[in-house]
Amino acid sequence: MELTPVLRSEWLKIRTLRSLPGALLALFAATVAFSALAGVSDASDPGFDPLFASLSGVIPGQIAAIAFGAMAVSSEFHQGALRLSLAAVPRRGRWFAAKAAVIAVPALLVGLVTALAALLAARAGLGPAADGLSTGEQVRGVVGCGVYLMLMALFAAGTAALLRSGVATLSLLVPFILVVSFVIGDATGTVADFLPDKAGQLVLRETYDGTLGPWSGLSVTALWTAAALLAGAWRLRRGDA
């Protein structure tokens, strides 16, 4: 079977499963809304970073990206849906690649639009505090934010394929990103720079120090994502439908 029909069928699932477009809408709404609150940031704080403040809504917004990736895969493990999918596409690697592609593309597009809207909303609130941002820094922040959100969605998709459960995936990743990552960061110093969320979020900062930079940090997140997808593909090949 050619890949195009597989992509078309998987895209149809994304469009028609109501919770998935809802997750992307929540991603946009939460990120923009929280970024708009950047206007209340204290610009006189020595650690104030106008770019990160403008895109700070990605911290809560990424939960919706994770939910999108996890639900897109975990829906296959309900009511025999995976058996039907693999009956139509017996080559499991081909099917999983198509599933990852239809998760990645809308997550990236919505992430880019979301990042641009968040930046504009936050800059309106920050006023002169954001005037020092260069065009290159803003472009890097918007593009990096879109790529970061896509990678987190795919990271969740790979984890969901490995665990075969959306609930287990969300129960693992959401507390890790919102709580454990910060605790580990405070306790371990630079080791935390290599965690998937911490590393990727460096691309959202105007200034940064440490081992990683914006694009190398995003590359670390990409490696985590690739590892999760490979683990998910391995579980898919070895497990029963």
Residue frames relative to the residue before (quaternion, step in Angstrom):
aa qw qx qy qz dx dy dz
M 1.0000 0.0000 0.0000 0.0000 0.00 0.00 0.00
E 0.4510 -0.6809 0.5061 0.2773 3.55 -0.95 0.88
L 0.6008 -0.6058 0.3929 0.3431 3.52 -1.19 0.58
T 0.5928 0.6161 -0.3730 0.3603 3.61 1.00 -0.75
P 0.6770 0.4648 -0.3220 0.4711 3.68 0.79 -0.81
V 0.6201 0.5338 -0.3472 0.4583 3.58 1.09 -0.68
L 0.6405 0.5148 -0.3177 0.4731 3.57 0.96 -0.85
R 0.6526 0.5240 -0.3188 0.4448 3.56 0.95 -0.89
S 0.6832 0.4825 -0.2982 0.4598 3.58 0.90 -0.87
E 0.6634 0.4924 -0.3118 0.4694 3.58 1.01 -0.77
W 0.6205 0.5281 -0.3395 0.4700 3.58 1.08 -0.68
L 0.6129 0.5469 -0.3475 0.4522 3.59 1.05 -0.72
K 0.6294 0.5260 -0.3343 0.4641 3.57 1.03 -0.73
I 0.6439 0.5267 -0.3245 0.4502 3.57 0.94 -0.87
R 0.7004 0.4866 -0.2725 0.4455 3.56 0.90 -0.94
T 0.7670 0.4155 -0.2065 0.4432 3.57 0.93 -0.86
L 0.6006 0.5152 -0.3804 0.4787 3.61 1.20 -0.26
R 0.4212 -0.7867 0.3864 0.2332 3.54 -0.11 1.35
S 0.6523 0.5447 -0.3318 0.4095 3.59 0.95 -0.77
L 0.6392 0.5628 -0.3396 0.3992 3.62 1.08 -0.59
P 0.6586 0.4370 -0.3226 0.5208 3.66 0.86 -0.74
G 0.6042 0.5648 -0.3492 0.4404 3.58 1.12 -0.65
A 0.6413 0.5177 -0.3215 0.4662 3.58 1.04 -0.77
L 0.6550 0.4974 -0.3129 0.4751 3.60 1.01 -0.77
L 0.6265 0.5152 -0.3340 0.4801 3.58 1.06 -0.69
A 0.6431 0.5095 -0.3146 0.4774 3.59 1.03 -0.79
L 0.5960 0.5631 -0.3488 0.4539 3.57 1.09 -0.71
F 0.6796 0.4800 -0.2844 0.4763 3.56 0.88 -0.95
A 0.7036 0.4907 -0.2799 0.4312 3.57 0.74 -1.09
A 0.6967 0.4784 -0.2886 0.4500 3.59 0.81 -0.97
T 0.6727 0.5059 -0.3088 0.4429 3.57 0.89 -0.91
V 0.6857 0.4754 -0.2892 0.4692 3.58 0.84 -0.94
A 0.6594 0.5226 -0.3174 0.4375 3.59 0.91 -0.90
F 0.7087 0.4417 -0.2731 0.4775 3.59 0.84 -0.90
S 0.6242 0.5225 -0.3478 0.4653 3.60 1.07 -0.61
A 0.6105 0.5643 -0.3502 0.4316 3.59 1.06 -0.69
L 0.6246 0.5415 -0.3338 0.4530 3.57 1.20 -0.49
A 0.4251 0.7168 -0.4610 0.3051 3.59 1.27 -0.03
G 0.5475 0.6425 -0.3845 0.3737 3.57 1.21 -0.45
V 0.6654 0.4802 -0.3076 0.4817 3.58 1.22 -0.39
S 0.4343 0.6997 -0.4638 0.3267 3.60 1.27 0.06
D 0.4550 -0.6706 0.5193 0.2712 3.53 -1.19 0.63
A 0.2415 -0.8123 0.5170 0.1208 3.58 -0.14 1.28
S 0.6203 0.5510 -0.3482 0.4363 3.60 1.20 -0.32
D 0.4739 0.6625 -0.4407 0.3772 3.59 1.28 -0.16
P 0.5032 -0.6747 0.4417 0.3106 3.64 -0.78 0.96
G 0.7172 0.4357 -0.2543 0.4808 3.59 1.10 -0.60
F 0.3846 0.7446 -0.4748 0.2687 3.58 1.25 0.14
D 0.0752 -0.7752 0.6272 0.0029 3.56 -0.88 1.04
P 0.3320 -0.7932 0.4677 0.2045 3.64 -0.22 1.20
L 0.6387 0.5204 -0.3446 0.4500 3.60 1.04 -0.65
F 0.6816 0.4671 -0.2940 0.4804 3.57 0.88 -0.91
A 0.6189 0.5333 -0.3491 0.4590 3.60 1.03 -0.72
S 0.6683 0.5158 -0.2998 0.4444 3.58 0.99 -0.85
L 0.7675 0.3105 -0.1666 0.5355 3.57 1.11 -0.65
S 0.3254 0.7941 -0.4667 0.2135 3.58 1.26 0.29
G 0.5499 0.6296 -0.3902 0.3859 3.59 1.20 -0.38
V 0.5309 0.6314 -0.4130 0.3859 3.57 1.24 -0.27
I 0.5476 0.6229 -0.4046 0.3853 3.61 1.14 -0.48
P 0.7376 0.3183 -0.2399 0.5451 3.65 0.78 -0.83
G 0.6243 0.5840 -0.3444 0.3880 3.59 1.04 -0.73
Q 0.6091 0.5835 -0.3614 0.3975 3.58 1.07 -0.65
I 0.5331 0.6135 -0.4167 0.4072 3.58 1.19 -0.37
A 0.6472 0.5035 -0.3186 0.4755 3.59 1.04 -0.75
A 0.6220 0.5279 -0.3418 0.4664 3.61 1.07 -0.70
I 0.6433 0.5101 -0.3119 0.4782 3.56 1.01 -0.83
A 0.6467 0.5153 -0.3162 0.4651 3.59 0.97 -0.85
F 0.6218 0.5474 -0.3371 0.4474 3.58 1.01 -0.81
G 0.7009 0.4640 -0.2763 0.4660 3.59 0.79 -0.98
A 0.6708 0.5065 -0.3027 0.4493 3.56 0.93 -0.89
M 0.7011 0.4701 -0.2801 0.4571 3.60 0.86 -0.92
A 0.6033 0.5713 -0.3615 0.4230 3.59 1.07 -0.68
V 0.7162 0.4035 -0.2433 0.5149 3.59 1.08 -0.71
S 0.6874 0.5079 -0.3059 0.4195 3.59 0.81 -0.94
S 0.5508 0.6102 -0.4022 0.4033 3.62 1.15 -0.44
E 0.6063 0.5725 -0.3468 0.4293 3.58 1.20 -0.48
F 0.6905 0.4873 -0.2785 0.4563 3.58 1.18 -0.44
H 0.6004 0.5397 -0.3616 0.4664 3.57 1.25 0.33
Q 0.8779 0.0403 -0.0337 0.4760 3.54 -1.10 0.84
G 0.6844 -0.5425 0.2842 0.3955 3.56 0.96 0.86
A 0.3032 0.7846 -0.4997 0.2069 3.58 1.21 0.34
L 0.6422 0.5360 -0.3381 0.4313 3.60 0.98 -0.76
R 0.6197 0.5387 -0.3517 0.4495 3.60 1.01 -0.72
L 0.6560 0.4992 -0.3126 0.4720 3.58 0.99 -0.80
S 0.6451 0.5265 -0.3209 0.4512 3.58 0.98 -0.86
L 0.7219 0.4351 -0.2509 0.4760 3.57 0.91 -0.93
A 0.5569 0.5615 -0.4000 0.4633 3.58 1.21 -0.30
A 0.6855 0.4580 -0.2729 0.4958 3.57 1.08 -0.76
V 0.7806 0.1408 -0.0581 0.6061 3.59 1.10 -0.76
P 0.1938 -0.8392 0.4948 0.1156 3.61 0.21 1.24
R 0.6466 0.4987 -0.3340 0.4708 3.60 1.09 -0.59
R 0.3267 -0.8094 0.4562 0.1734 3.53 -0.14 1.33
G 0.6237 0.5425 -0.3418 0.4470 3.58 1.03 -0.72
R 0.6415 0.5171 -0.3164 0.4701 3.59 1.00 -0.81
W 0.6625 0.5053 -0.3110 0.4572 3.55 0.93 -0.89
F 0.6854 0.4835 -0.2967 0.4565 3.59 0.87 -0.91
A 0.6113 0.5360 -0.3509 0.4647 3.59 1.07 -0.66
A 0.6492 0.5018 -0.3138 0.4778 3.59 1.00 -0.79
K 0.6327 0.5276 -0.3271 0.4631 3.57 1.00 -0.81
A 0.6608 0.4998 -0.3081 0.4675 3.58 0.93 -0.87
A 0.6489 0.5321 -0.3229 0.4377 3.59 0.98 -0.81
V 0.7159 0.4333 -0.2733 0.4743 3.59 0.88 -0.86
I 0.5792 0.5106 -0.3854 0.5053 3.59 1.27 -0.05
A 0.6841 0.5255 -0.2889 0.4151 3.55 0.90 -0.99
V 0.6932 0.5140 -0.3074 0.4011 3.59 0.74 -1.00
P 0.7157 0.4070 -0.2960 0.4843 3.68 0.69 -0.87
A 0.6113 0.5451 -0.3615 0.4455 3.61 1.05 -0.65
L 0.6604 0.4988 -0.3056 0.4709 3.58 0.99 -0.81
L 0.6829 0.4920 -0.2971 0.4509 3.60 0.83 -0.97
V 0.6737 0.4653 -0.2949 0.4925 3.58 0.90 -0.90
G 0.6270 0.5471 -0.3363 0.4410 3.59 1.04 -0.73
L 0.6609 0.5015 -0.3079 0.4657 3.58 0.97 -0.82
V 0.6598 0.4919 -0.3040 0.4798 3.58 0.92 -0.90
T 0.6447 0.5286 -0.3099 0.4570 3.56 0.99 -0.88
A 0.6687 0.5072 -0.3049 0.4501 3.58 0.87 -0.94
L 0.6545 0.5057 -0.3163 0.4646 3.59 0.96 -0.84
A 0.6660 0.4917 -0.3026 0.4723 3.58 0.92 -0.89
A 0.6459 0.5218 -0.3201 0.4562 3.59 0.99 -0.81
L 0.6487 0.5217 -0.3141 0.4564 3.57 0.98 -0.87
L 0.6735 0.4941 -0.2968 0.4628 3.58 0.90 -0.91
A 0.6588 0.5087 -0.3063 0.4619 3.58 0.97 -0.88
A 0.6828 0.4854 -0.2893 0.4630 3.57 0.94 -0.88
R 0.6464 0.5252 -0.3290 0.4451 3.58 0.95 -0.81
A 0.6086 0.5476 -0.3551 0.4513 3.57 1.07 -0.65
G 0.6988 0.4556 -0.2682 0.4819 3.57 1.07 -0.72
L 0.6791 0.5026 -0.2937 0.4472 3.58 1.02 -0.77
G 0.2123 -0.8141 0.5149 0.1647 3.57 1.10 -0.64
P 0.8549 -0.0769 0.0589 0.5097 3.61 -0.91 -0.88
A 0.5552 0.6320 -0.3937 0.3706 3.61 1.15 -0.49
A 0.7308 0.4028 -0.2316 0.5000 3.58 1.18 -0.53
D 0.4201 0.7418 -0.4480 0.2693 3.60 1.26 0.03
G 0.6359 0.5636 -0.3323 0.4092 3.58 1.14 -0.50
L 0.5252 0.6379 -0.4187 0.3766 3.58 1.23 -0.20
S 0.3398 -0.7372 0.5470 0.2046 3.58 -0.85 0.95
T 0.6510 -0.5050 0.3854 0.4155 3.56 -1.26 0.33
G 0.6466 0.5334 -0.3198 0.4417 3.58 0.97 -0.84
E 0.6523 0.5079 -0.3144 0.4666 3.58 0.98 -0.80
Q 0.6685 0.4963 -0.3046 0.4625 3.57 0.96 -0.81
V 0.6342 0.5096 -0.3273 0.4806 3.59 1.02 -0.77
R 0.6455 0.5155 -0.3174 0.4658 3.57 0.95 -0.87
G 0.6579 0.5172 -0.3131 0.4490 3.59 0.96 -0.83
V 0.6783 0.4892 -0.2948 0.4623 3.58 0.91 -0.91
V 0.6877 0.4667 -0.2857 0.4770 3.58 0.82 -0.99
G 0.6645 0.5089 -0.3038 0.4551 3.57 0.92 -0.90
C 0.6325 0.5303 -0.3303 0.4579 3.57 1.03 -0.76
G 0.6532 0.5124 -0.3137 0.4608 3.58 0.95 -0.86
V 0.6685 0.4861 -0.2973 0.4779 3.57 0.94 -0.89
Y 0.6343 0.5407 -0.3304 0.4429 3.59 0.98 -0.83
L 0.6731 0.4890 -0.3014 0.4659 3.59 0.89 -0.90
M 0.6203 0.5261 -0.3395 0.4724 3.58 1.05 -0.71
L 0.6688 0.5034 -0.3050 0.4541 3.59 0.89 -0.90
M 0.6534 0.5026 -0.3236 0.4644 3.59 0.98 -0.75
A 0.6188 0.5267 -0.3422 0.4717 3.60 1.07 -0.68
L 0.6808 0.4722 -0.2822 0.4836 3.59 0.97 -0.86
F 0.5915 0.5576 -0.3577 0.4596 3.58 1.10 -0.67
A 0.6695 0.4804 -0.2867 0.4886 3.55 0.98 -0.87
A 0.6252 0.5423 -0.3404 0.4463 3.59 1.03 -0.75
G 0.6674 0.4939 -0.2990 0.4705 3.57 0.93 -0.87
T 0.6492 0.5131 -0.3100 0.4681 3.56 1.02 -0.84
A 0.6445 0.5185 -0.3197 0.4622 3.59 1.00 -0.80
A 0.6402 0.5067 -0.3269 0.4759 3.60 1.03 -0.73
L 0.6496 0.5142 -0.3124 0.4648 3.58 1.06 -0.75
L 0.7579 0.3796 -0.1963 0.4929 3.57 0.87 -0.97
R 0.2838 -0.7885 0.4880 0.2441 3.58 1.32 -0.42
S 0.7040 0.3853 -0.2575 0.5381 3.55 1.09 0.67
G 0.3795 -0.7183 0.5369 0.2275 3.55 -0.88 0.95
V 0.6268 0.5440 -0.3328 0.4476 3.57 1.03 -0.79
A 0.6655 0.4933 -0.3030 0.4711 3.58 0.91 -0.90
T 0.6395 0.5341 -0.3259 0.4467 3.58 1.01 -0.81
L 0.6906 0.4615 -0.2793 0.4817 3.57 0.86 -0.96
S 0.6402 0.5295 -0.3241 0.4524 3.59 1.03 -0.77
L 0.6796 0.4669 -0.2828 0.4901 3.58 1.17 -0.56
L 0.7697 0.4207 -0.2160 0.4288 3.57 0.68 -1.11
V 0.6559 0.5303 -0.3391 0.4167 3.61 0.88 -0.84
P 0.6881 0.4357 -0.3129 0.4886 3.67 0.77 -0.81
F 0.6118 0.5629 -0.3585 0.4247 3.58 1.03 -0.73
I 0.7190 0.4478 -0.2536 0.4672 3.58 0.84 -0.98
L 0.7430 0.4292 -0.2395 0.4543 3.58 0.88 -0.89
V 0.8021 0.2607 -0.1176 0.5243 3.58 1.05 -0.68
V 0.7460 0.4448 -0.2552 0.4249 3.55 0.46 -1.24
S 0.6346 0.5547 -0.3379 0.4189 3.58 0.93 -0.87
F 0.6754 0.4756 -0.2991 0.4777 3.58 0.99 -0.81
V 0.6430 0.5196 -0.3270 0.4578 3.58 0.98 -0.81
I 0.6594 0.4936 -0.3031 0.4793 3.57 0.93 -0.92
G 0.6321 0.5500 -0.3276 0.4366 3.55 1.00 -0.82
D 0.6768 0.4838 -0.2933 0.4710 3.56 0.94 -0.86
A 0.7296 0.4591 -0.2391 0.4470 3.58 1.04 -0.77
T 0.8037 0.3300 -0.1360 0.4761 3.57 1.03 -0.76
G 0.4362 -0.7329 0.4445 0.2737 3.60 1.21 0.02
T 0.8700 -0.0630 0.0451 0.4870 3.54 -0.89 -1.00
V 0.4994 0.6419 -0.4420 0.3786 3.63 1.16 -0.32
A 0.6362 0.5550 -0.3241 0.4268 3.56 1.04 -0.78
D 0.5430 0.6269 -0.4026 0.3873 3.60 1.17 -0.42
F 0.7112 0.4476 -0.2539 0.4790 3.58 1.18 -0.49
L 0.4283 0.6538 -0.4921 0.3834 3.59 1.21 0.32
P 0.6348 -0.5963 0.3181 0.3745 3.62 -0.97 0.75
D 0.7101 0.4361 -0.2768 0.4785 3.59 0.92 -0.79
K 0.6603 0.5196 -0.3127 0.4430 3.59 0.88 -0.92
A 0.6686 0.5063 -0.3041 0.4518 3.56 0.90 -0.92
G 0.7030 0.4845 -0.2785 0.4398 3.57 0.82 -0.96
Q 0.6623 0.5338 -0.3108 0.4240 3.57 1.05 -0.70
L 0.4715 0.6622 -0.4525 0.3667 3.60 1.22 -0.08
V 0.6081 0.5667 -0.3560 0.4270 3.59 1.12 -0.56
L 0.6463 0.5214 -0.3100 0.4631 3.58 1.26 -0.32
R 0.6457 0.5452 -0.3125 0.4338 3.58 1.23 -0.08
E 0.4675 -0.6573 0.5152 0.2899 3.54 -1.12 0.73
T 0.7840 0.1372 -0.0570 0.6027 3.55 0.96 -0.92
Y 0.0235 0.7947 -0.6033 0.0618 3.55 -1.05 0.71
D 0.0586 -0.7710 0.6319 0.0540 3.53 -1.22 0.50
G 0.5232 0.6182 -0.4627 0.3607 3.53 -1.20 0.30
T 0.7724 -0.3829 0.2624 0.4336 3.52 -1.35 -0.18
L 0.7844 0.3358 -0.1471 0.5003 3.57 0.92 -0.94
G 0.2696 -0.7198 0.6126 0.1843 3.51 -1.32 0.47
P 0.7833 -0.3456 0.2116 0.4714 3.60 -1.24 -0.10
W 0.7730 0.3652 -0.2072 0.4756 3.58 0.67 -1.06
S 0.6215 0.5082 -0.3554 0.4787 3.60 1.07 -0.57
G 0.6209 0.5298 -0.3399 0.4673 3.59 1.09 -0.66
L 0.6531 0.4959 -0.3091 0.4818 3.56 1.00 -0.82
S 0.6123 0.5442 -0.3426 0.4599 3.59 1.13 -0.62
V 0.6116 0.5346 -0.3463 0.4692 3.59 1.09 -0.68
T 0.6400 0.5055 -0.3193 0.4826 3.58 0.99 -0.83
A 0.6335 0.5301 -0.3290 0.4577 3.58 1.02 -0.77
L 0.6365 0.5165 -0.3287 0.4691 3.60 1.04 -0.71
W 0.6202 0.5189 -0.3361 0.4828 3.59 1.01 -0.77
T 0.6614 0.5121 -0.3016 0.4575 3.57 0.94 -0.91
A 0.6507 0.5110 -0.3167 0.4639 3.58 0.93 -0.88
A 0.6430 0.5194 -0.3218 0.4618 3.59 1.00 -0.83
A 0.6556 0.5067 -0.3134 0.4639 3.60 0.96 -0.84
L 0.6661 0.4954 -0.3056 0.4663 3.60 0.95 -0.86
L 0.6497 0.5035 -0.3231 0.4690 3.59 0.98 -0.76
A 0.6432 0.5061 -0.3219 0.4760 3.58 1.02 -0.78
G 0.6474 0.5126 -0.3133 0.4690 3.57 1.02 -0.79
A 0.6493 0.5083 -0.3129 0.4713 3.59 0.98 -0.84
W 0.6294 0.5310 -0.3291 0.4621 3.59 1.05 -0.79
R 0.6676 0.4890 -0.3035 0.4724 3.59 0.91 -0.90
L 0.6375 0.5376 -0.3279 0.4439 3.56 1.03 -0.78
R 0.6689 0.4932 -0.2948 0.4717 3.59 1.02 -0.82
R 0.7403 0.4415 -0.2310 0.4513 3.58 0.96 -0.84
G 0.7026 0.4971 -0.2692 0.4321 3.57 1.10 -0.70
D 0.5616 -0.5739 0.4737 0.3618 3.52 -1.33 0.25
A 0.5081 -0.6350 0.4863 0.3195 3.55 -1.13 0.65
